[in-house]
C-alpha cells in the first residue's frame, strides 16, 4: 500500500510498537512494546487517569507491567491501535481479565466472542471456569 494514501486507521496500525515515533515503552517479561501516550489516552480511560500530571507514571518513559503476560498486554495495546483482537482462546482469557480490570467493555465482548468460538472438548472446562470467574456471558 502506498504511504501517501494511508487512512487514519492504517497509519495508527503502522505506528504500533514503533520505536521511532513512540514516547513510552512498556516492559513485560523483559520485552518492550513502544506506544504513544496520546493514543492510549484517547482510547482508554485507565490511561487517561494514569497520565494525569500528578501521577508518577506521567513522567516515566518505561512502565513495568508484571500482572499480565507479554502476549496478553501486547494484544491489549494493539487493540487500542487497531480495534481488533487476534488471540487464541486460551490467551483471550488473560485479555478478558485485563479488560475487566481496566473496565474495557467492548474488549470484554470481543474476548468473550473469541472464547466462545474457540471452545473444544479439551478446553471447555477451563474456558467455562474462566467465563464464570470474569462474569462473562456464557449463553
LOMAR-292627 format. One record per residue: residue in one letter; z, x, y of N, C-alpha, C in turn. Coordinates in Angstrom, 2 decimals, m for minus. Atoms other than C-alpha are relative to their C-alpha. Layout:
<nunus>
@zake A	n.z Z	n.x X	n.y Y	ca.z Z	ca.x X	ca.y Y	c.z Z	c.x X	c.y Y
...
</nunus>
This chain:
<nunus>
@zake X	n.z 0.00	n.x 0.85	n.y m1.19	ca.z 0.00	ca.x 0.00	ca.y 0.00	c.z 0.00	c.x 0.89	c.y 1.24
@zake X	n.z 0.13	n.x m0.79	n.y m1.21	ca.z m0.93	ca.x 1.32	ca.y 3.43	c.z 1.23	c.x m0.16	c.y 0.88
@zake X	n.z m1.24	n.x m0.02	n.y m0.78	ca.z 2.08	ca.x 2.30	ca.y 5.57	c.z m0.06	c.x m0.88	c.y 1.25
@zake X	n.z 0.11	n.x 0.75	n.y m1.25	ca.z 0.72	ca.x 0.54	ca.y 8.69	c.z 0.18	c.x m1.50	c.y m0.20
@zake X	n.z m0.01	n.x 1.44	n.y 0.23	ca.z 0.82	ca.x m2.86	ca.y 7.03	c.z 1.21	c.x m0.47	c.y m0.79
@zake X	n.z m1.20	n.x 0.40	n.y 0.72	ca.z 4.31	ca.x m2.97	ca.y 5.52	c.z 0.69	c.x m1.16	c.y 0.71
@zake X	n.z m0.80	n.x 1.08	n.y m0.57	ca.z 6.25	ca.x m6.18	ca.y 6.01	c.z 1.41	c.x 0.53	c.y 0.26
@zake X	n.z m1.39	n.x m0.39	n.y m0.23	ca.z 9.85	ca.x m6.04	ca.y 7.18	c.z 0.70	c.x 0.20	c.y m1.34
@zake X	n.z m0.64	n.x m0.10	n.y 1.33	ca.z 10.99	ca.x m6.67	ca.y 3.58	c.z m0.44	c.x 1.27	c.y m0.73
@zake X	n.z 0.51	n.x m1.21	n.y 0.66	ca.z 8.76	ca.x m3.87	ca.y 2.24	c.z 0.56	c.x 1.26	c.y 0.65
@zake X	n.z m0.56	n.x m1.16	n.y m0.71	ca.z 9.98	ca.x m1.47	ca.y 4.92	c.z 1.46	c.x 0.23	c.y m0.37
@zake X	n.z m1.41	n.x m0.12	n.y 0.38	ca.z 13.62	ca.x m2.20	ca.y 4.10	c.z 0.13	c.x 0.54	c.y m1.42
@zake X	n.z m0.04	n.x m0.43	n.y 1.40	ca.z 12.98	ca.x m1.78	ca.y 0.38	c.z m0.30	c.x 1.49	c.y m0.10
@zake X	n.z 0.42	n.x m1.41	n.y 0.01	ca.z 11.28	ca.x 1.57	ca.y 1.03	c.z 1.11	c.x 0.92	c.y 0.53
@zake X	n.z m1.04	n.x m0.83	n.y m0.61	ca.z 14.23	ca.x 2.85	ca.y 3.10	c.z 1.30	c.x 0.01	c.y m0.79
@zake X	n.z m1.22	n.x m0.01	n.y 0.81	ca.z 16.86	ca.x 2.03	ca.y 0.47	c.z 0.15	c.x 1.37	c.y m0.67
@zake X	n.z m0.34	n.x m1.30	n.y 0.59	ca.z 18.54	ca.x 5.26	ca.y m0.70	c.z m0.90	c.x 1.12	c.y 0.52
@zake X	n.z 0.83	n.x m1.02	n.y m0.64	ca.z 16.51	ca.x 7.33	ca.y 1.76	c.z 0.88	c.x 0.92	c.y 0.86
@zake X	n.z m0.85	n.x m0.91	n.y m0.76	ca.z 18.45	ca.x 10.41	ca.y 2.93	c.z m0.51	c.x 0.29	c.y 1.41
@zake X	n.z 0.59	n.x m0.34	n.y m1.30	ca.z 16.04	ca.x 10.94	ca.y 5.85	c.z 0.48	c.x m0.93	c.y 1.11
@zake X	n.z m0.33	n.x 0.96	n.y m1.05	ca.z 16.99	ca.x 7.77	ca.y 7.73	c.z 1.41	c.x m0.57	c.y m0.11
@zake X	n.z m1.33	n.x 0.59	n.y 0.23	ca.z 20.42	ca.x 6.87	ca.y 6.30	c.z 1.05	c.x 0.59	c.y 0.94
@zake X	n.z m1.12	n.x m0.50	n.y m0.81	ca.z 23.59	ca.x 7.13	ca.y 8.37	c.z 1.33	c.x m0.12	c.y m0.75
@zake X	n.z m1.20	n.x 0.14	n.y 0.81	ca.z 26.04	ca.x 6.58	ca.y 5.50	c.z m0.35	c.x 0.27	c.y m1.46
@zake X	n.z 0.18	n.x m0.21	n.y 1.44	ca.z 26.47	ca.x 7.66	ca.y 1.87	c.z 1.19	c.x m0.60	c.y m0.73
@zake X	n.z m1.05	n.x 0.41	n.y 0.93	ca.z 28.42	ca.x 6.01	ca.y m0.92	c.z m0.01	c.x 1.00	c.y m1.14
@zake X	n.z m0.13	n.x m0.92	n.y 1.14	ca.z 29.73	ca.x 8.34	ca.y m3.62	c.z 0.69	c.x m0.76	c.y m1.12
@zake X	n.z m0.51	n.x 0.72	n.y 1.17	ca.z 30.20	ca.x 6.72	ca.y m7.02	c.z m0.28	c.x 0.86	c.y m1.22
@zake X	n.z 0.15	n.x m0.81	n.y 1.21	ca.z 30.80	ca.x 8.64	ca.y m10.24	c.z m0.72	c.x 1.33	c.y 0.28
@zake X	n.z 0.59	n.x m1.28	n.y m0.34	ca.z 29.75	ca.x 11.85	ca.y m8.45	c.z m1.44	c.x m0.06	c.y 0.49
@zake X	n.z 1.38	n.x 0.15	n.y m0.47	ca.z 26.37	ca.x 10.43	ca.y m7.37	c.z 0.01	c.x m0.71	c.y 1.36
@zake X	n.z 0.08	n.x 0.56	n.y m1.34	ca.z 25.28	ca.x 9.43	ca.y m3.88	c.z m1.07	c.x m1.08	c.y 0.10
@zake X	n.z 0.98	n.x 1.01	n.y m0.37	ca.z 23.50	ca.x 6.36	ca.y m2.53	c.z m0.03	c.x m0.02	c.y 1.53
@zake X	n.z 0.17	n.x m0.09	n.y m1.46	ca.z 22.12	ca.x 6.62	ca.y 1.03	c.z m0.38	c.x m1.37	c.y 0.56
@zake X	n.z 0.22	n.x 1.33	n.y m0.57	ca.z 22.27	ca.x 3.50	ca.y 3.19	c.z 0.07	c.x 0.03	c.y 1.52
@zake X	n.z m0.01	n.x 0.17	n.y m1.45	ca.z 22.11	ca.x 2.21	ca.y 6.75	c.z 1.07	c.x m1.02	c.y 0.35
@zake X	n.z m1.10	n.x 0.90	n.y m0.36	ca.z 25.24	ca.x 0.69	ca.y 8.28	c.z m0.53	c.x m1.32	c.y 0.57
@zake X	n.z 0.52	n.x 1.22	n.y m0.64	ca.z 23.16	ca.x m1.77	ca.y 10.30	c.z m0.45	c.x m1.02	c.y m1.05
@zake X	n.z 0.47	n.x 0.91	n.y 1.06	ca.z 21.55	ca.x m3.24	ca.y 7.16	c.z 1.20	c.x m0.62	c.y m0.71
@zake X	n.z m1.18	n.x 0.51	n.y 0.70	ca.z 24.92	ca.x m3.55	ca.y 5.42	c.z 0.74	c.x m1.02	c.y 0.84
@zake X	n.z m0.70	n.x 0.93	n.y m0.89	ca.z 26.49	ca.x m5.23	ca.y 8.46	c.z m0.76	c.x m1.31	c.y 0.16
@zake X	n.z 0.82	n.x 1.21	n.y m0.15	ca.z 23.60	ca.x m7.68	ca.y 8.83	c.z 0.09	c.x m0.87	c.y m1.24
@zake X	n.z 0.11	n.x 0.73	n.y 1.27	ca.z 23.60	ca.x m8.65	ca.y 5.15	c.z 1.32	c.x m0.38	c.y m0.66
@zake X	n.z m1.22	n.x 0.17	n.y 0.78	ca.z 27.27	ca.x m8.61	ca.y 4.14	c.z 1.25	c.x m0.06	c.y 0.89
@zake X	n.z m1.23	n.x 0.19	n.y m0.78	ca.z 30.47	ca.x m9.95	ca.y 5.71	c.z 1.03	c.x 1.08	c.y m0.31
@zake X	n.z m0.93	n.x m1.06	n.y 0.39	ca.z 32.52	ca.x m7.39	ca.y 3.76	c.z m0.23	c.x 1.26	c.y 0.84
@zake X	n.z 0.31	n.x m1.20	n.y m0.77	ca.z 30.72	ca.x m4.55	ca.y 5.53	c.z 0.14	c.x m0.24	c.y 1.50
@zake X	n.z m0.23	n.x 0.30	n.y m1.42	ca.z 30.80	ca.x m6.29	ca.y 8.92	c.z 1.46	c.x 0.25	c.y 0.34
@zake X	n.z m1.43	n.x m0.22	n.y m0.22	ca.z 34.59	ca.x m6.28	ca.y 8.62	c.z 0.36	c.x 1.47	c.y m0.13
@zake X	n.z m0.34	n.x m1.40	n.y 0.27	ca.z 34.75	ca.x m2.76	ca.y 7.19	c.z m0.40	c.x 0.92	c.y 1.15
@zake X	n.z 0.52	n.x m0.91	n.y m1.02	ca.z 32.72	ca.x m1.21	ca.y 10.00	c.z 0.43	c.x m0.38	c.y 1.42
@zake X	n.z m0.58	n.x 0.21	n.y m1.33	ca.z 34.80	ca.x m2.56	ca.y 12.87	c.z 0.60	c.x 1.34	c.y 0.44
@zake X	n.z m0.41	n.x m1.32	n.y m0.49	ca.z 35.80	ca.x 0.35	ca.y 15.08	c.z 1.45	c.x 0.35	c.y m0.32
@zake X	n.z m1.40	n.x m0.33	n.y 0.28	ca.z 39.49	ca.x 0.03	ca.y 14.22	c.z 0.25	c.x 0.35	c.y m1.47
@zake X	n.z m0.13	n.x m0.42	n.y 1.40	ca.z 38.85	ca.x 0.74	ca.y 10.51	c.z m0.40	c.x 1.47	c.y m0.11
@zake X	n.z 0.38	n.x m1.39	n.y 0.25	ca.z 38.75	ca.x 4.34	ca.y 9.30	c.z m1.41	c.x 0.12	c.y m0.53
@zake X	n.z 1.31	n.x m0.08	n.y 0.63	ca.z 35.60	ca.x 3.56	ca.y 7.31	c.z m1.14	c.x 0.07	c.y 1.01
@zake X	n.z 1.07	n.x 0.00	n.y m0.99	ca.z 33.62	ca.x 3.09	ca.y 10.52	c.z m0.39	c.x 1.41	c.y 0.43
@zake X	n.z 0.28	n.x m1.36	n.y m0.44	ca.z 33.86	ca.x 6.81	ca.y 11.27	c.z m0.48	c.x 0.91	c.y m1.13
@zake X	n.z 0.34	n.x m0.84	n.y 1.14	ca.z 33.15	ca.x 8.10	ca.y 7.78	c.z m1.51	c.x 0.09	c.y m0.21
@zake X	n.z 1.40	n.x m0.16	n.y 0.39	ca.z 29.81	ca.x 9.49	ca.y 6.64	c.z m0.17	c.x m0.17	c.y m1.50
@zake X	n.z 0.02	n.x 0.20	n.y 1.45	ca.z 30.74	ca.x 9.28	ca.y 2.95	c.z 1.16	c.x m0.92	c.y m0.36
@zake X	n.z m1.04	n.x 0.91	n.y 0.48	ca.z 32.65	ca.x 6.41	ca.y 1.35	c.z 0.05	c.x 0.09	c.y m1.52
@zake X	n.z m0.21	n.x m0.10	n.y 1.45	ca.z 34.09	ca.x 6.89	ca.y m2.13	c.z 0.24	c.x m1.40	c.y m0.57
@zake X	n.z m0.20	n.x 1.27	n.y 0.70	ca.z 33.85	ca.x 3.91	ca.y m4.50	c.z 0.46	c.x 0.33	c.y m1.41
@zake X	n.z m0.45	n.x m0.28	n.y 1.37	ca.z 35.92	ca.x 4.00	ca.y m7.67	c.z 0.28	c.x m1.26	c.y m0.81
@zake X	n.z m0.29	n.x 1.21	n.y 0.76	ca.z 36.41	ca.x 0.36	ca.y m8.62	c.z m1.22	c.x m0.60	c.y m0.69
@zake X	n.z 1.23	n.x 0.49	n.y 0.64	ca.z 32.77	ca.x m0.21	ca.y m9.67	c.z m0.82	c.x 1.19	c.y m0.48
@zake X	n.z 0.84	n.x m1.06	n.y 0.55	ca.z 30.29	ca.x 1.81	ca.y m11.73	c.z m1.20	c.x 0.26	c.y 0.92
@zake X	n.z 1.18	n.x m0.36	n.y m0.79	ca.z 27.30	ca.x 3.59	ca.y m10.20	c.z m1.13	c.x m1.02	c.y m0.15
@zake X	n.z 1.12	n.x 0.95	n.y 0.11	ca.z 24.65	ca.x 1.23	ca.y m11.70	c.z 0.30	c.x m1.34	c.y 0.67
@zake X	n.z m0.37	n.x 1.28	n.y m0.59	ca.z 26.57	ca.x m1.84	ca.y m10.53	c.z m0.02	c.x 0.09	c.y 1.53
@zake X	n.z m0.05	n.x m0.11	n.y m1.46	ca.z 27.20	ca.x m0.59	ca.y m6.97	c.z m1.39	c.x 0.25	c.y 0.57
@zake X	n.z 1.38	n.x m0.23	n.y m0.45	ca.z 23.64	ca.x 0.66	ca.y m6.66	c.z m0.78	c.x m1.31	c.y 0.01
@zake X	n.z 0.69	n.x 1.30	n.y 0.07	ca.z 22.33	ca.x m2.75	ca.y m7.77	c.z 0.45	c.x m0.90	c.y 1.15
@zake X	n.z m0.51	n.x 0.79	n.y m1.12	ca.z 24.57	ca.x m4.39	ca.y m5.16	c.z m0.64	c.x 0.42	c.y 1.32
@zake X	n.z 0.59	n.x m0.48	n.y m1.25	ca.z 23.36	ca.x m2.18	ca.y m2.33	c.z m1.50	c.x m0.28	c.y 0.04
@zake X	n.z 1.43	n.x 0.28	n.y 0.05	ca.z 19.77	ca.x m2.57	ca.y m3.47	c.z m0.27	c.x m1.48	c.y 0.26
@zake X	n.z 0.11	n.x 1.44	n.y m0.27	ca.z 20.25	ca.x m6.35	ca.y m3.45	c.z 0.07	c.x m0.27	c.y 1.51
@zake X	n.z m0.12	n.x 0.20	n.y m1.45	ca.z 21.32	ca.x m6.12	ca.y 0.21	c.z m1.30	c.x 0.36	c.y 0.72
@zake X	n.z 1.27	n.x m0.41	n.y m0.59	ca.z 18.00	ca.x m4.42	ca.y 0.98	c.z m1.17	c.x m0.86	c.y m0.46
@zake X	n.z 1.20	n.x 0.64	n.y 0.59	ca.z 15.68	ca.x m6.44	ca.y m1.29	c.z 0.18	c.x m1.48	c.y m0.33
@zake X	n.z m0.31	n.x 1.38	n.y 0.37	ca.z 17.42	ca.x m9.76	ca.y m2.03	c.z m0.38	c.x m0.30	c.y m1.45
@zake X	n.z 0.31	n.x 0.18	n.y 1.42	ca.z 16.64	ca.x m9.20	ca.y m5.73	c.z 1.00	c.x 0.81	c.y m0.83
@zake X	n.z m0.88	n.x m0.71	n.y 0.93	ca.z 18.65	ca.x m8.07	ca.y m8.76	c.z m0.77	c.x 0.25	c.y m1.28
@zake X	n.z 0.66	n.x m0.36	n.y 1.25	ca.z 17.26	ca.x m6.22	ca.y m11.75	c.z 0.98	c.x 0.80	c.y m0.85
@zake X	n.z m1.03	n.x m0.62	n.y 0.83	ca.z 20.02	ca.x m5.51	ca.y m14.26	c.z 0.05	c.x m0.68	c.y m1.36
@zake X	n.z m0.25	n.x 0.67	n.y 1.29	ca.z 20.72	ca.x m6.13	ca.y m17.95	c.z 1.25	c.x m0.88	c.y 0.12
@zake X	n.z m1.13	n.x 0.93	n.y m0.08	ca.z 23.21	ca.x m8.96	ca.y m18.60	c.z 1.37	c.x 0.69	c.y m0.03
@zake X	n.z m1.28	n.x m0.70	n.y 0.10	ca.z 25.99	ca.x m6.51	ca.y m19.51	c.z 0.41	c.x 0.60	c.y 1.35
@zake X	n.z m0.30	n.x m0.53	n.y m1.33	ca.z 25.76	ca.x m4.82	ca.y m16.08	c.z 0.14	c.x m1.12	c.y 1.02
@zake X	n.z m0.11	n.x 1.14	n.y m0.91	ca.z 25.33	ca.x m8.19	ca.y m14.38	c.z 1.43	c.x m0.53	c.y 0.03
@zake X	n.z m1.41	n.x 0.40	n.y 0.02	ca.z 28.92	ca.x m8.92	ca.y m15.45	c.z 0.78	c.x 0.79	c.y 1.05
@zake X	n.z m0.65	n.x m0.83	n.y m1.01	ca.z 30.13	ca.x m5.98	ca.y m13.35	c.z m0.42	c.x m0.38	c.y 1.41
@zake X	n.z 0.50	n.x 0.42	n.y m1.31	ca.z 27.93	ca.x m7.12	ca.y m10.48	c.z 0.58	c.x m1.36	c.y 0.39
@zake X	n.z m0.65	n.x 1.29	n.y m0.25	ca.z 29.37	ca.x m10.63	ca.y m10.81	c.z 1.43	c.x 0.24	c.y 0.50
@zake X	n.z m1.34	n.x m0.37	n.y m0.44	ca.z 32.83	ca.x m9.06	ca.y m10.45	c.z m0.04	c.x 0.47	c.y 1.46
@zake X	n.z 0.14	n.x m0.51	n.y m1.36	ca.z 31.70	ca.x m7.20	ca.y m7.32	c.z m0.34	c.x m1.14	c.y 0.97
@zake X	n.z 0.40	n.x 1.12	n.y m0.85	ca.z 30.01	ca.x m10.31	ca.y m5.88	c.z 1.18	c.x m0.93	c.y 0.28
@zake X	n.z m1.19	n.x 0.83	n.y m0.17	ca.z 33.21	ca.x m12.26	ca.y m6.44	c.z 0.98	c.x 0.68	c.y 0.95
@zake X	n.z m0.92	n.x m0.76	n.y m0.87	ca.z 35.33	ca.x m9.53	ca.y m4.79	c.z m0.46	c.x m0.01	c.y 1.45
@zake X	n.z 0.55	n.x m0.09	n.y m1.35	ca.z 33.00	ca.x m9.36	ca.y m1.77	c.z m0.42	c.x m1.37	c.y 0.55
@zake X	n.z 0.34	n.x 1.37	n.y m0.43	ca.z 32.54	ca.x m13.18	ca.y m1.53	c.z m1.49	c.x m0.18	c.y 0.27
@zake X	n.z 1.45	n.x 0.11	n.y m0.12	ca.z 28.77	ca.x m12.91	ca.y m2.00	c.z m0.49	c.x m1.10	c.y m0.95
@zake X	n.z 0.28	n.x 1.15	n.y 0.87	ca.z 27.97	ca.x m16.40	ca.y m3.33	c.z m1.42	c.x m0.02	c.y m0.54
@zake X	n.z 1.38	n.x m0.02	n.y 0.49	ca.z 24.19	ca.x m16.05	ca.y m3.54	c.z m0.15	c.x 1.03	c.y m1.13
@zake X	n.z 0.06	n.x m1.03	n.y 1.03	ca.z 24.58	ca.x m12.83	ca.y m5.52	c.z 0.72	c.x m0.46	c.y m1.27
@zake X	n.z m0.70	n.x 0.56	n.y 1.18	ca.z 27.09	ca.x m14.56	ca.y m7.81	c.z m0.95	c.x m0.88	c.y m0.80
@zake X	n.z 0.93	n.x 0.91	n.y 0.69	ca.z 24.48	ca.x m17.21	ca.y m8.60	c.z m1.11	c.x 0.78	c.y m0.71
@zake X	n.z 1.03	n.x m0.83	n.y 0.64	ca.z 21.82	ca.x m14.57	ca.y m9.30	c.z 0.55	c.x 0.67	c.y m1.26
@zake X	n.z m0.62	n.x m0.64	n.y 1.17	ca.z 24.21	ca.x m12.75	ca.y m11.66	c.z 0.21	c.x m1.01	c.y m1.12
@zake X	n.z m0.21	n.x 1.04	n.y 1.01	ca.z 25.10	ca.x m15.98	ca.y m13.43	c.z m1.32	c.x m0.33	c.y m0.71
@zake X	n.z 1.32	n.x 0.30	n.y 0.56	ca.z 21.39	ca.x m16.66	ca.y m13.94	c.z m0.43	c.x 1.11	c.y m0.98
@zake X	n.z 0.35	n.x m1.14	n.y 0.87	ca.z 20.80	ca.x m13.16	ca.y m15.39	c.z 0.82	c.x m0.05	c.y m1.29
@zake X	n.z m0.88	n.x 0.05	n.y 1.17	ca.z 23.78	ca.x m13.53	ca.y m17.71	c.z m0.42	c.x m1.13	c.y m0.94
@zake X	n.z 0.43	n.x 1.14	n.y 0.83	ca.z 22.68	ca.x m16.98	ca.y m18.92	c.z m1.28	c.x 0.32	c.y m0.74
@zake X	n.z 1.30	n.x m0.34	n.y 0.60	ca.z 19.14	ca.x m15.73	ca.y m19.55	c.z 0.13	c.x 1.03	c.y m1.10
@zake X	n.z m0.12	n.x m1.12	n.y 0.93	ca.z 20.41	ca.x m12.72	ca.y m21.47	c.z 0.92	c.x m0.24	c.y m1.18
@zake X	n.z m0.94	n.x 0.27	n.y 1.10	ca.z 22.72	ca.x m14.45	ca.y m23.93	c.z m0.69	c.x 0.11	c.y m1.35
@zake X	n.z 0.47	n.x m0.12	n.y 1.39	ca.z 22.17	ca.x m13.44	ca.y m27.55	c.z 1.20	c.x m0.26	c.y m0.92
@zake X	n.z m1.09	n.x 0.19	n.y 0.97	ca.z 24.21	ca.x m13.99	ca.y m30.71	c.z 0.99	c.x 1.16	c.y 0.11
@zake X	n.z m0.83	n.x m1.20	n.y m0.02	ca.z 25.51	ca.x m10.41	ca.y m30.40	c.z 0.92	c.x 0.07	c.y 1.23
@zake X	n.z m0.79	n.x m0.18	n.y m1.22	ca.z 26.74	ca.x m10.63	ca.y m26.81	c.z 0.61	c.x m1.30	c.y 0.53
@zake X	n.z m0.42	n.x 1.31	n.y m0.50	ca.z 27.57	ca.x m14.35	ca.y m26.48	c.z 1.49	c.x m0.05	c.y 0.33
@zake X	n.z m1.44	n.x 0.10	n.y m0.24	ca.z 31.34	ca.x m13.98	ca.y m26.78	c.z 0.42	c.x 0.79	c.y 1.23
@zake X	n.z m0.41	n.x m0.82	n.y m1.15	ca.z 31.71	ca.x m11.12	ca.y m24.29	c.z m0.55	c.x m0.57	c.y 1.31
@zake X	n.z 0.55	n.x 0.60	n.y m1.22	ca.z 29.38	ca.x m12.81	ca.y m21.78	c.z 0.75	c.x m1.27	c.y 0.37
@zake X	n.z m0.75	n.x 1.23	n.y m0.27	ca.z 31.21	ca.x m16.13	ca.y m22.13	c.z 1.38	c.x 0.34	c.y 0.55
@zake X	n.z m1.32	n.x m0.42	n.y m0.48	ca.z 34.58	ca.x m14.38	ca.y m21.68	c.z m0.07	c.x 0.44	c.y 1.45
@zake X	n.z 0.18	n.x m0.46	n.y m1.38	ca.z 33.30	ca.x m12.71	ca.y m18.52	c.z m0.25	c.x m1.18	c.y 0.93
@zake X	n.z 0.31	n.x 1.17	n.y m0.82	ca.z 31.93	ca.x m16.00	ca.y m17.22	c.z 1.28	c.x m0.78	c.y 0.32
@zake X	n.z m1.27	n.x 0.70	n.y m0.21	ca.z 35.33	ca.x m17.63	ca.y m17.68	c.z 0.88	c.x 0.79	c.y 0.97
@zake X	n.z m0.82	n.x m0.87	n.y m0.85	ca.z 37.09	ca.x m14.66	ca.y m16.05	c.z m0.41	c.x m0.11	c.y 1.47
@zake X	n.z 0.48	n.x 0.04	n.y m1.38	ca.z 34.90	ca.x m14.88	ca.y m12.94	c.z m0.32	c.x m1.41	c.y 0.47
@zake X	n.z 0.15	n.x 1.39	n.y m0.39	ca.z 34.92	ca.x m18.67	ca.y m12.83	c.z m1.47	c.x m0.37	c.y 0.22
@zake X	n.z 1.43	n.x 0.28	n.y m0.10	ca.z 31.16	ca.x m18.79	ca.y m13.36	c.z m0.31	c.x m1.35	c.y m0.62
@zake X	n.z 0.47	n.x 1.24	n.y 0.61	ca.z 29.28	ca.x m21.96	ca.y m14.14	c.z m0.62	c.x 0.36	c.y m1.34
@zake X	n.z 0.48	n.x m0.38	n.y 1.32	ca.z 28.67	ca.x m21.81	ca.y m17.89	c.z m0.84	c.x m1.09	c.y m0.65
@zake X	n.z 0.83	n.x 1.05	n.y 0.59	ca.z 26.72	ca.x m25.01	ca.y m18.42	c.z m1.39	c.x 0.05	c.y 0.55
</nunus>
